[in-house]
Amino acid sequence: MMELPSGKNPFTTLTHELMHSRLYVNFYRDTVQVNGIEKDYSYTDVASGVAMVALNDKGEVALVGQWRYPVKMFTWELPAGTREEGEDPLVTGKRELMEEAGASATEWTPLGKYLIECSKSTQESYVFLAQGLTVGENAPDVDENLDVMWVPFEEALKLVDEGKVHDALSVIGLLRAQRFLQMKGPAHP
């Protein structure tokens, strides 16, 4: 496997200031020096997330629809949630899949860890393929208004291609699942 070279860190941190803190996110403003220039660098330190590509025996995946306040739009996404500090990502995935899609799985395949926007956030997110599903009623958090839809896997991929699934972790998850399933062979959707 090809090894990518690692570049040098050109930043020198001059000051580090916590601007605001709340559950799951801290806002920082640092003063840094880079290439001889001093500048402010603001970013968020966000708890990691976990998304699940829940694939049932009919070849359908769960998509969760909800209004996203920051972007002022209704989005369709993979079931996902916030990882508690120190919690194993798989534990988060199992809990969030049950809460959001009402599903449990007997097979869990890790599909990677990703930095969603590493220029503005420290957040790392994990993706799992969940199979061998048992589906019942979901039980979202009291502040969530969720719609759950089971979509044929190929249709979900078309929604990505058409730009109808906007959430980066959902796009990554669906495409990584597609790649994994293609490599696994034709016995799977």
LINLIN-V60378 format. One record per pair of residues at least 6 apart in sequence whose C-alpha atoms are under 8 Angstrom apart, sorted by sequence separation. I is the first residue (numbers start at 1). J is the second residue. D is the distance in Angstrom with one decimal. If there is no record, write none. Layout:
# LINLIN-V60378
I|J|D + I|J|D
This chain:
# LINLIN-V60378
20|26|5.9 + 21|27|6.2 + 32|38|5.6 + 33|39|6.4 + 54|60|8.0 + 55|61|4.6 + 67|73|5.6 + 68|74|5.9 + 83|89|6.5 + 97|103|5.7 + 98|104|5.9 + 117|123|7.6 + 140|146|7.2 + 159|165|5.8 + 160|166|7.5 + 165|171|6.8 + 19|26|7.7 + 20|27|5.2 + 31|38|6.9 + 32|39|5.6 + 54|61|5.3 + 55|62|7.1 + 67|74|4.0 + 68|75|6.8 + 97|104|6.7 + 115|122|7.4 + 116|123|6.9 + 181|188|6.4 + 18|26|7.1 + 19|27|5.4 + 20|28|7.3 + 31|39|5.7 + 32|40|6.3 + 53|61|6.4 + 54|62|5.7 + 66|74|5.3 + 67|75|6.2 + 84|92|7.6 + 115|123|6.2 + 116|124|6.7 + 181|189|7.1 + 18|27|6.0 + 19|28|5.3 + 31|40|4.6 + 32|41|6.7 + 53|62|7.1 + 65|74|6.8 + 66|75|5.6 + 83|92|5.6 + 115|124|4.7 + 116|125|7.1 + 18|28|4.6 + 19|29|6.6 + 30|40|5.7 + 31|41|6.1 + 65|75|5.5 + 66|76|6.7 + 82|92|7.3 + 94|104|6.7 + 114|124|5.5 + 115|125|6.4 + 17|28|5.6 + 18|29|6.5 + 29|40|6.6 + 30|41|5.1 + 65|76|4.3 + 81|92|7.2 + 94|105|7.7 + 113|124|6.6 + 114|125|5.2 + 160|171|6.3 + 16|28|7.1 + 17|29|5.3 + 29|41|5.7 + 30|42|6.2 + 64|76|5.4 + 65|77|6.3 + 81|93|7.5 + 113|125|5.5 + 114|126|6.3 + 16|29|6.3 + 17|30|5.9 + 29|42|4.3 + 63|76|5.9 + 64|77|5.2 + 80|93|7.2 + 113|126|4.4 + 16|30|4.4 + 28|42|5.6 + 29|43|6.6 + 63|77|5.3 + 64|78|5.9 + 112|126|5.8 + 113|127|6.6 + 15|30|5.3 + 16|31|6.7 + 27|42|7.4 + 28|43|5.5 + 63|78|4.9 + 64|79|5.8 + 81|96|5.7 + 111|126|7.5 + 112|127|5.7 + 14|30|7.3 + 15|31|5.0 + 27|43|6.1 + 28|44|6.1 + 62|78|6.5 + 63|79|6.4 + 80|96|6.0 + 110|126|7.8 + 111|127|5.2 + 112|128|7.5 + 13|30|6.9 + 14|31|5.3 + 15|32|7.1 + 27|44|4.6 + 28|45|7.6 + 62|79|7.0 + 79|96|6.9 + 80|97|7.1 + 110|127|6.2 + 111|128|5.2 + 157|174|6.7 + 13|31|6.2 + 14|32|5.3 + 26|44|5.6 + 27|45|6.4 + 79|97|6.0 + 110|128|4.5 + 111|129|6.7 + 156|174|7.6 + 157|175|7.3 + 13|32|4.5 + 14|33|7.0 + 25|44|6.6 + 26|45|5.0 + 109|128|5.4 + 110|129|6.4 + 12|32|5.5 + 13|33|6.6 + 25|45|5.5 + 26|46|6.5 + 80|100|7.6 + 108|128|6.4 + 109|129|5.0 + 11|32|6.2 + 12|33|5.1 + 25|46|4.4 + 79|100|5.9 + 108|129|5.7 + 109|130|6.6 + 11|33|5.7 + 12|34|6.6 + 24|46|5.7 + 25|47|6.4 + 79|101|6.6 + 107|129|7.9 + 108|130|4.8 + 11|34|4.9 + 24|47|5.0 + 107|130|5.7 + 108|131|6.5 + 10|34|5.6 + 11|35|7.8 + 106|130|7.5 + 107|131|5.0 + 10|35|6.7 + 53|78|6.3 + 54|79|8.0 + 105|130|5.7 + 106|131|6.4 + 107|132|5.7 + 52|78|6.1 + 53|79|7.5 + 105|131|5.5 + 106|132|5.0 + 51|78|6.1 + 52|79|5.7 + 105|132|5.1 + 106|133|6.6 + 51|79|5.7 + 52|80|6.2 + 105|133|4.4 + 51|80|4.0 + 104|133|5.5 + 105|134|6.4 + 50|80|5.4 + 51|81|6.7 + 103|133|6.3 + 104|134|5.4 + 49|80|7.0 + 50|81|5.5 + 103|134|5.5 + 104|135|6.6 + 49|81|5.5 + 50|82|6.4 + 103|135|4.3 + 49|82|4.4 + 50|83|6.7 + 102|135|5.6 + 103|136|6.1 + 48|82|6.0 + 49|83|5.3 + 101|135|7.7 + 102|136|5.0 + 103|137|7.7 + 47|82|6.6 + 48|83|5.5 + 93|128|7.5 + 102|137|4.6 + 103|138|7.4 + 47|83|6.5 + 64|100|7.2 + 101|137|7.3 + 102|138|3.6 + 153|189|7.2 + 47|84|7.4 + 64|101|7.3 + 89|126|6.9 + 101|138|5.1 + 102|139|6.7 + 47|85|7.3 + 90|128|7.9 + 100|138|5.4 + 101|139|8.0 + 50|89|6.4 + 62|101|6.8 + 99|138|5.2 + 100|139|6.3 + 98|138|6.2 + 99|139|4.6 + 100|140|5.3 + 52|93|6.5 + 98|139|7.2 + 99|140|4.9 + 50|92|6.7 + 51|93|6.7 + 99|141|7.4 + 127|169|7.8 + 50|93|5.8 + 54|97|7.9 + 125|169|7.6 + 52|97|6.9 + 128|173|7.6 + 100|146|7.4 + 127|173|5.8 + 101|148|6.3 + 100|148|7.7 + 129|177|6.5 + 116|168|6.9 + 116|169|7.1 + 111|173|7.3 + 111|176|6.4 + 111|177|7.1 + 111|180|7.9 + 49|123|7.7 + 51|125|7.6 + 53|127|7.5 + 55|129|7.3 + 57|131|7.9 + 46|121|6.7 + 48|123|5.2 + 49|124|6.8 + 50|125|5.5 + 51|126|6.3 + 52|127|5.7 + 53|128|6.2 + 54|129|6.1 + 55|130|6.1 + 56|131|6.2 + 57|132|7.2 + 43|119|7.8 + 44|120|6.4 + 45|121|5.8 + 46|122|6.1 + 47|123|6.0 + 48|124|5.0 + 49|125|4.6 + 50|126|4.6 + 51|127|4.9 + 52|128|4.9 + 53|129|4.7 + 54|130|4.7 + 55|131|5.4 + 56|132|6.7 + 57|133|7.5 + 43|120|4.8 + 44|121|4.7 + 45|122|5.0 + 46|123|4.9 + 47|124|7.7 + 48|125|5.2 + 49|126|6.3 + 50|127|5.7 + 51|128|6.5 + 52|129|5.8 + 53|130|5.9 + 54|131|6.2 + 55|132|7.9 + 56|133|5.7 + 42|120|7.2 + 43|121|5.4 + 44|122|6.5 + 45|123|6.4 + 48|126|7.8 + 50|128|7.7 + 52|130|6.4 + 55|133|7.3 + 66|144|7.8 + 67|145|7.8 + 43|122|7.8 + 54|133|7.6 + 66|145|6.2 + 66|146|5.2 + 65|146|5.6 + 66|147|6.5 + 64|146|6.3 + 65|147|4.8 + 64|147|5.6 + 65|148|6.3 + 64|148|4.7 + 65|149|7.8 + 63|148|5.9 + 64|149|6.4 + 62|148|6.7 + 63|149|5.3 + 62|149|5.8 + 63|150|6.2 + 62|150|4.6 + 63|151|7.2 + 76|164|7.8 + 77|165|6.6 + 61|150|5.4 + 62|151|6.5 + 76|165|5.8 + 77|166|7.8 + 60|150|5.6 + 61|151|5.4 + 75|165|7.0 + 76|166|7.6 + 77|167|6.2 + 60|151|4.9 + 61|152|6.2 + 75|166|7.0 + 76|167|7.7 + 78|169|8.0 + 60|152|4.0 + 61|153|5.6 + 75|167|7.5 + 78|170|5.3 + 59|152|5.8 + 60|153|5.1 + 77|170|5.5 + 58|152|7.8 + 59|153|5.9 + 61|156|7.5 + 78|173|7.9 + 55|153|7.7 + 51|169|7.0 + 51|170|7.2 + 53|173|6.4 + 52|173|7.3 + 53|174|6.6 + 51|173|7.3 + 53|177|7.1 + 59|188|8.0 + 59|189|5.5
